[in-house]
Structures are given as structure tokens and as C-alpha cells.
Amino acid sequence: MRSGFVSWDRPFDQPVPLPGVAPARTLRDAASYIGKLPPSERDRQAWRSAVHMLIEAAEDRGPIMFARMGVLRAIEGEPERRPARRPSTHER
């Protein structure tokens, strides 16, 4: 295990499409994109999770695929939380 080794230049298996800019090809590209987001956007839970996964991948402690998935999920937005539908009393 390489203690303290960080590589932000690790490439994604497939580029991550980013809105309005070139796709992220490396962890550094994705981190740079996130760093340019407005603080109100960047502080959303989905982006904080994506940053955590990017750091894990850069430190070779987590799969790069998880970092990619985290960024894609943050871009797509967090799923809406809807209350479970209850059947009406008229339904059988």
C-alpha cells in the first residue's frame, strides 16, 4: 500500500459528460469542475458525496468507477423524495 500517494491525474474509463464544458477525463477535471460550482450548489449532499469518492479514488482507496458514478449522480440531481402512495379506501 502506498501511504500518502495521491494522483488526481488518474483517468476515468469513460469520460464523464459535464454540463456546459468538456467532459471530465481525469479525477482532476472532475474536481476542477466541482470547485467552480457556486457554493450553494457545491454544498449539496450529492456533490459532497462525489467529492468524497473522488478523494478516495485519488488516494487509491476507492474505485474510480464509484467516483465517476458519484459525479454523474450529482449532475443528474438527487432523486425527488415522494411519500409512498397509499391506496384509497375505495380501492380493493
C-alpha positions, 0 to 999 in steps of 0.5 A: 500500500502506498501511504500518502500517494495521491494522483488526481491525474488518474483517468476515468474509463469513460469520460464523464459528460459535464454540463456546459464544458468538456467532459471530465477525463481525469479525477482532476477535471472532475474536481476542477469542475466541482470547485467552480460550482457556486457554493450553494450548489457545491454544498449539496449532499450529492456533490459532497458525496462525489467529492468524497469518492473522488478523494478516495479514488485519488488516494487509491482507496476507492474505485474510480468507477464509484467516483465517476458514478458519484459525479454523474449522480450529482449532475443528474440531481438527487432523486425527488423524495415522494411519500409512498402512495397509499391506496384509497379506501375505495380501492380493493 
